[in-house]
């Protein structure tokens, strides 16, 4: 029984021991100690006995007698068995026996944070100690022996320290004012000055906060950091100020504390003192040199802080000691503004008294303005604080004081609708209030205007009772009545009307009350019958735009006002300055019900066909703005389809703006309108194309519109190309009538395809897409074929015949479309499968034969030249300078004539000479025909050099002569002949791409070397000066030096040329050794390394552009070849080789010869089906998007019909809503500053701007293009 009890007790002691160690480590770590330091502290002085622990808890200085331990107690288990208790043991027993009170004592001494638990309050501390002693006796009675040997402590059991050694004890003594203990602790360990609690406060902070002056003096003797801050940024001086301890403040300042440090609220000590309203503290700060004008948060001084708290006495002291009440904060507020906003009466009086003492008047000090030019009273009114306003008024701020904009506080109060504030102004300053009622601001608005502007009827009635002028005018000549009507403040209108305000006045634009009331939706019946009688004579008045109230009612769709005006007898056909009637306005803004009511009136038949100043009827205007329902109504009522002053019909106007539904309605009733022309000869199709209207253009084409020329011989497609309307062009090309469109001749382009190539290459790709039609067979079957249409690529024979017969038509030549692609660099168009297949067909029909013949002849020429050079000795020649010297020994024949050759080679020589002369004649002919363009091609110069050198080489042999210079010319001729053979391969697709890329990179290389040749010259001349006497003779002359320098870029030859001469200890070799090697190093860095890397980078970086250019050049050469052949071809032969349609069977086997020539002439991707498949996919996507657009339109139509049905049902059921008072349609901006009564709609013949085009483009097509 006893053994089991001992085991339970020991387990609990172990658990508490471990938790005690963890708590100890955590407390040490929170104070900034490392783990090693914690161990060192724990090992300094462990608890030796239980009595020792108890004596520490009870603050005894002498521990009780020691309890001896068992001698062999070395392990942790033996330690527990012999009751060597640590602080954890004591803590456990105290917790078990005495509950929370003992733990609180331990926590207080250690600074721990043990959670609170309920305890018995009637148990004394002595009884707790007795209970612990009984527990000890109980454990000793279980057979444990006592030994006098010193205790054995196992440090693994737990790390502990004495509470008197805790670094937190100095904070407790500083807080309690125990200066003696603080001094002792600091003397023992000066580092305790820096210990902080969880608030970041050290001993000086706590002593200053609690007001313990002696502790502060003791701490200052040890020279601590007086400016250290706690977690809130407060120094000891801040805390001393907050605790209102002048003596400590004085002591800290004289000891060197910095009074300019700001805490986290950006407040200095002087700001804290001003806010706390302690005069003594403020005096102490000011006595020690603190400036009251130092700024804190947002640039506020101490006066600002004091004013916000209404600390008037402190403000007086600070102003007497140099505080400036005229200093603004960052927000532009003076202290008096802060006082006004915060209703600080005492602060305001203090500021005013100071100003009076300084010679200012009360009015001057109350006229200070903040950044927004608000006076103190204005600021108080804007803040909405009645108490603050009262303080300002009592202080003497005048109600009639005006700001820069002329506004008084009464203006602001009336705008806010603060009736209590206005009554307060009247009570405190009655005379000023009565005067302020008539004061006008910069807009010449009175307080009554402001109240009417915001519909504050209570304030308006109060102002009128005190004599406010109800008919005063603002800067726009608006009375409060007109202003309230223009803002829709109908309660204010009713009040003013009841007060007999003048309803006959007009504003600056000559608009009367009825204009404004109708414009902004006023209900005339709510103003009373008396008012209606008074304003009957206003219903036909015109404003500056010539508009009557009925115009405004028609424009805004205000049906009730319209009905009232009609009942009152308003004239329906009065016109404004643009000769537009209210009916025209209703048609422009799509007011369907308004139009219907006007037509139902007795003037309806007279106004339906009335025209405005430009000859537009209501039908024109409705069609121009796309109001289909209004157009239907007008057509149903018998509106005549007239022309305007420019002979435009309603269909012209609808087409100009792309209103397809309106166009369908017009064409369904008057189909003859589709081809009607205006004064310029433009049909609706011209107008739609000119304005970039895609849907309208497609609709007119579908309706069968004719493709006519206007008065300028332009077709509709000319406008599309000129304005680069790519969306419209794509829609036309995708239309079923696209071939009919492209067959029309153009005055500007001749053929529309040429215009598309020049201006709209993307659309040209669509044309080419439509020129290839795949069959409906299985793509993998042998019968699957693709039909190509070439009629837009080849020039008809009739056109060529006209060009040959008429010198004026010299611009017509074969393959004009392909040549236009080459001229405009349209690589994508040239690479299209249709173009490539077209060139392939041309090649098969005649190109291969012509070119093969030319190739065979050139190969014979090259073979003859090569054979002759290889089989004859170049040393068999005559050299006059070598007749008398030793060099004649190696010349096999040094005679001037008598050289003979075999007959076969004589034939070769004559053939080469004849071939060269023929080509020279050919080049001369090209110069005559091509003129300056001939010299732009470097290849022509290459051919001249070839044929001239070949002639020079061959001609002396035919005269039985052989010379030295002749063989040199022959060497050039052989090189140029084979190089020209390489250039000749450009025309073959299999080789051409690489040849062209090689020539492009060669051109880049030549350009770079031309630039960097300066460096070659620089290094070459330098090496010549330094090395011209070397044995190698490589640098003996400037020319050789330059050549050697150029060669060194590829092969430096350092050992033989530099190192051996530098190390042979001879003065005559490499005389300038160091300088030469230095220059060589610079040369290596700049030329072989930098320049070669640059060339490699250019070659790699330009590879993509080189490939693109090479592709264009190869195709251009093929086009040029066919053009040159067909230009010289007879017309009958041209008709035979012309192919307009070609079927290709990609799955059928071809002949071996055809495969061979196809491989070396054209790439396989020319007829690759993937390109076609991709384009077909794009076309399918476009069609699907277009279908979705049509569905959305249908849904919109259905919704409109449902809306109309619901309206009719509500009318039958006599259900009325607020929306019933307003007509449908697209209303305009009703702001006074943006009146559009006189605005003109878009003209038909005007080409839209880029911004307008952006908004009218089809969303579906734009998305597809993206």
Secondary structure, DSSP 8 states (H G I E B T S, - for coil): -HHHHHHHHHHHHHHHHHHHHHHHHHHHHHTT--HHHHHHHHHH----SHHHHHHHHTT-SS--------TT--SHHHHHHTT---HHHHHHHHHHHHTHHHHHHHHHHHT---------TT--HHHHHHHHHHHHHHHHTTT-----S-----TTS-----GGG-TTHHHHHHHHT-HHHHHHHHHH-GGGGG---TTS--HHHHHHHHT-HHHHHHHHHTT--TT---TTS--HHHHHHHTT-HHHHHHHHHTT--TT---TTS--HHHHHHHHT-HHHHHHHHHTT--TT---GGG--HHHHHHHTT-HHHHHHHHHTT--TT---TTS--HHHHHHHTT-HHHHHHHHHHHHHTT--HHHHTT---TT---HHHHHHHHT-HHHHHHHHHHT--TT---TT---HHHHHHHHT-HHHHHHHHHH-HHHHHHHTT---TT---HHHHHHHTT-HHHHHHHHHTT--TT---TTS--HHHHHHHTT-HHHHHHHHHTT--SS-B-TT--BHHHHHHHTT--GGGG-HHHHHHTGGGTT---TTS--HHHHHHHHTBHHHHHHHHHHT--TT-B-TTS-BHHHHHHHTT-HHHHHHHHHSTTHHHHTT---TTS--HHHHHHHTT-HHHHHHHHHTT------TT---HHHHHHHHT-HHHHHHHHHH-GGGGG---TT---HHHHHHHTT-HHHHHHHHHTT------TTS--HHHHHHHTT-HHHHHHHHTSTTHHHHHTSEETTTEEHHHHHHHH-HHHHHHHHHHTEEE-SS-TTSTT--EEEE-TTTS--HHHHHHHHH-GGGTT--SSHHHHHHHHTT-HHHHTSHHHHHHHHHHIIIIIHHHHHHHHHHHHHHHHHHHHHHHTS-TT-SB-GGGSSSGGGGG-S---SB-----HHHHHHHHHHHHHHHHHHHHHHHHHHHHGGGGGG-HHHHHHHHHHHHHHHHHHHHHTTB-BHHHHHHHHHHHHHHHHHHHHHGGGSHHHHHHHHHHHHHHHHHHHHHHHHHHHHHHHHHHHHHHHTTSTT-TTSSHHHHHHHHHHHTT---HIIIIIHHHHS--SSSSTTHHHHHHHHHHHIIIIIIIIHHHHHHHHHHTHHHHHHHHHHHHHHHHHHHHHHHHHHS-HHHHHHH--SEEEE-TTS---HHHHHHHHHHS-GGGG-HHHHHHHHHHHHHHHHHHHHHHHHHHHHHHHHHHHHHHHHHHHHTT---GGGGB--S------GGG--TT-----TTS---HHHHHHHS-HHHHHHH-
